[in-house]
Amino acid sequence: MAANPNRLHRLLRHLLVGRWTTRKRFPASVLADIEAAVKRHERLHPGEVRFAVEAGLSLPHLWASVSPRERAIEVFTQLRVWDTEDNNGVLIYVLLADRDVEIVADRGVAGGRVPQSEWDACCRVIEKHFAAGRFGEGAIAGIESVSGVLARYPCGRADVGDELPNAPVLL
């Protein structure tokens, strides 16, 4: 039985994209800018935003054909984005090897009534910047876009404070 060329191509992409790629695209200065943007924009709505970047998936994840969406949900759980008083956490997850951005929102974000098209639009904003090599600008534009959604679809009651870390996570 022949190997699936798409699966082989994906495997090679993930193996060749290392942590050095993440550090090159997200140096300390960009990480500090992302953290400041999260903190600044969380003042505009009661939601909690986390930003996570992963260079590529592990071999077990690749072997199991884990999709970027499935991995984003896994990271949402690992980072405990769900662990807020009003279940109002939102994860912006970037998988560099697949050039994919996923947004996972907890059930308390407008009672789960935010149209998927709103989150998809946020992802496209980020992906457009990333495609042009503007990783810092793309991350901040994505945070602004997600914050706009959270302001239009209030989650929970008034802001209960900063419940989750604002610093981005490099996986």
Residue pairs with C-beta under 8 A, 6 or more apart in sequence:
7 65
10 62
10 97
10 98
11 62
13 56
13 97
13 98
14 56
14 57
14 62
14 97
14 98
15 56
16 56
16 97
17 55
17 56
17 96
17 97
18 55
18 56
19 55
19 170
21 55
21 96
22 53
22 54
22 55
22 96
22 170
23 170
25 53
25 96
25 135
26 34
26 53
26 135
26 136
26 139
26 168
26 170
29 136
30 135
30 136
30 139
31 167
31 168
31 170
33 136
33 139
33 140
34 51
34 136
34 139
34 140
34 143
34 168
35 166
35 167
35 168
37 139
37 140
37 143
37 144
38 49
38 50
38 51
38 143
38 166
38 168
39 162
39 166
41 49
41 143
41 144
41 146
41 147
42 48
42 49
42 147
42 159
42 162
42 166
43 159
44 147
44 150
44 151
45 147
45 150
45 151
45 154
45 155
45 159
46 86
46 88
46 150
46 154
46 155
46 156
46 157
46 158
46 159
46 160
47 88
47 89
47 90
47 109
47 146
47 147
47 150
47 155
48 81
48 84
48 88
48 89
48 90
48 162
48 163
48 164
49 89
49 90
49 91
49 92
49 143
49 146
49 147
49 150
49 164
49 166
50 79
50 81
50 89
50 90
50 91
50 92
50 164
50 165
50 168
50 169
51 91
51 92
51 94
51 139
51 142
51 143
51 168
51 169
52 75
52 79
52 91
52 92
52 93
52 94
52 168
52 169
52 170
52 171
53 94
53 96
53 168
53 169
53 170
53 171
54 71
54 75
54 93
54 94
54 95
54 96
54 170
54 171
55 96
55 97
55 171
56 95
56 96
56 97
57 66
57 71
57 95
57 97
61 71
66 74
68 93
68 95
68 98
68 100
68 102
69 102
71 93
71 95
71 102
72 91
72 93
72 95
72 102
72 103
72 104
73 104
75 91
75 93
75 171
76 82
76 89
76 91
76 93
76 104
79 91
79 169
80 164
81 89
81 90
81 91
81 104
81 106
81 164
82 89
82 106
83 89
83 163
83 164
84 106
84 108
84 160
84 163
84 164
85 156
85 160
85 163
86 108
86 155
86 156
86 157
86 160
87 106
87 107
87 108
87 109
87 155
87 156
88 106
88 108
88 109
88 150
88 155
88 156
89 105
89 106
89 109
89 164
90 103
90 104
90 105
90 106
90 109
90 146
90 150
91 102
91 103
91 104
91 105
92 101
92 102
92 103
92 122
92 126
92 139
92 142
92 143
92 146
93 101
93 102
93 103
93 104
94 100
94 101
94 126
94 130
94 139
95 101
95 102
99 127
99 130
99 131
100 127
101 123
101 126
101 127
101 130
101 142
102 123
103 119
103 122
103 123
103 146
105 112
105 114
105 119
108 155
108 156
109 150
109 153
109 155
110 153
110 154
110 155
113 153
114 149
114 153
118 149
118 152
118 153
119 149
121 145
122 142
122 145
122 146
122 149
123 142
125 138
125 141
125 142
125 145
126 138
126 139
126 141
126 142
126 145
127 138
128 138
129 135
129 137
129 138
129 139
129 141
129 142
130 138
139 168
